[in-house]
Amino acid sequence: MIVTTLYILSLGSELIADNKAIVVRYEGSYFFPFLHYYPESLFGGSTGMEPDYRELKRRLASEGKGNWVVMPPIPYGPYETLLDLPGNPPQAPTSQHWLGTDDRGRDVLVRLLYGFRISMTFSLEVTILATVLGVFIGALQGYYAGMFDLFVQRLIEIWATLPFLYIVIIISSIFEPSFHWLAFMLFLFSWMGMTFYMRGEFYREKSRDYVPAARALGATDTRIIFGHILPNALTPVIAFLPFSLVGNIFALTSLDFLGFGLPAPTPSWGELMQQGMGNIYSYWLSLSPVGALFITLLLITFVGEAVREAFDPREYQRMV
């Protein structure tokens, strides 16, 4: 419940933490800057650039003409460099910036929030794609067996020996990595594990009596695989999903830390950890992303452990 709630809230991060206003009432009209771009001249300014909505809020409040601005609870953007703070970045935590700022003057708490959304979305995308492909190939291996299974298993073993990190480094030196590009690369190397589980489950399930009975009634192979065997073989898939989420979040964080992940200035936990390495005395740059990563992985691992126990067939067995 905690993980789901946090992720749903992070999907609306622009309403929680951003330097763009949620609603602006000006001269009897309402504007929604978090959805659209509005020039400063629209609100009585002199330029066509986007206004500073924090300053606009103060100005409209001082004029007392019934115009107002509603800002997010944390009125700072994930890409905004705060130039009005004392000293040089990174700045230590204060009452305005609870987790301080990074080495470019950006609010760490805001970047953690946006980084959580990116990490969870990335992990869900990779996990879903890898699970679908792994289940499909593993099901075919276990059902048809024989030479088909032997041939596909050798291909999987060959593909699994390719060094993922080296391939990412080589391709990153040629193309600038993006969110979907990294997700696709990680998906190509993360579907093999699921095939082993599904292959074993299909070998076990196809020997049961309902499979020959369905075949004798004229059921096609497609119906037997996906309509009869697969629903009875999903237990390892369900138990494996939370741990796959953990692995994919950690993989993205590791790539960002090494400098081969999402391009700057994308909010990233790994990038904050890298800043912590370069600013060893700015403890908040290291503790904040490490703490966020630890709590997230711990909660998802608890979910996976609970799911595994719920599907454990030995729960009610008694040794005699």
C-alpha positions, 0 to 999 in steps of 0.5 A, a space after each residue: 500500500 505504501 509503495 503503490 500510494 507513493 507511486 500514484 502520488 509521484 505520477 502527479 509530481 508537477 502538482 507536488 513539487 514544481 516551479 510552475 503554478 497550478 492555477 493562476 487567476 488574473 483579471 477574472 480569467 483562470 490559467 493552468 501553467 503546469 499544463 500550458 506555457 504562458 508568457 509573462 506579458 499575459 500577467 502584466 509583465 514586459 517580456 514573452 518569457 515564462 514568468 517566475 511564478 513565485 515572484 508573480 505570486 508575491 506581486 499579485 498578493 501585494 497589489 490586492 486586486 483579487 488576483 492570485 497564484 496557487 503554487 505546489 506545496 514545494 515550489 521548486 522545479 527539478 531542473 531549476 538552479 536556485 541562484 538566490 541562496 547564500 553561499 555556493 552549491 551544494 547548500 546544506 539542508 534548511 527549513 526551505 530545502 529540507 534535503 539541501 541542494 545539489 552541486 548545481 543548486 537544485 533542490 534535492 528533495 524535488 529531484 528525489 521525488 521525480 527520480 522515484 517516478 522515473 525509477 518505478 516507471 522504468 522498472 515496471 516497463 522493463 519488468 512487464 516486457 521481460 515477463 511477457 517475453 520470458 513467459 511466452 518463450 518458456 511456455 513454448 519450450 516446456 510444451 513442445 520440448 524435444 529438439 525445439 527446447 534444446 535449440 532454444 535453450 542453447 540460444 538463451 545460454 549464448 545470449 546470456 553470456 553477452 556482457 550487458 555492461 560492455 554493450 551498454 558502454 559501447 552503444 552509449 558512446 555512439 548514441 545518447 541514451 534515452 529512457 526508452 532506449 535504456 529500458 529496451 536494452 535492459 529488457 533484452 538482457 532480463 527476460 531469460 530468467 523467467 524462461 527457466 521458471 516457465 519451462 519447468 512449470 510447463 514440463 510439470 503441468 503438461 504431464 497432468 491428466 487435464 492436458 491429454 483430456 483437452 487434446 482429446 476434446 479437440 483443443 488446439 495447442 494455443 488453447 492448451 498452452 494459454 487457456 489450460 496450462 498457463 493459468 496453473 503455472 503462474 505462481 512463480 511468475 507472480 512471486 518473481 515479479 517484485 524481485 524483478 522490480 527491485 533488480 531493475 530499479 537497482 540496475 538503472 541506479 547503477 547505470 546512472 551512477 556509472 554515467 551510462 544511464 539517463 542523460 543529464 539533467 534527468 532527475 536520477 538517484 544514481 546521479 545524486 549518488 555520483 554527486 555525493 562521491 564528488 562532494 564527500 563532505 556534503 553528506 545530504 547528497 549521499 544519504 538522501 538517494 541511498 536512504 530513498 533507494 534502501 526504503 523503496 527496495 526494502 518495501 518492494 522486497 517485503 511485497 515479494 516475500 509476502 507473495 512468495 509465502 502466500 503461494 507457498 504450497 508447504 505452508 499447511 504441510 505437517 512433518 510426520 
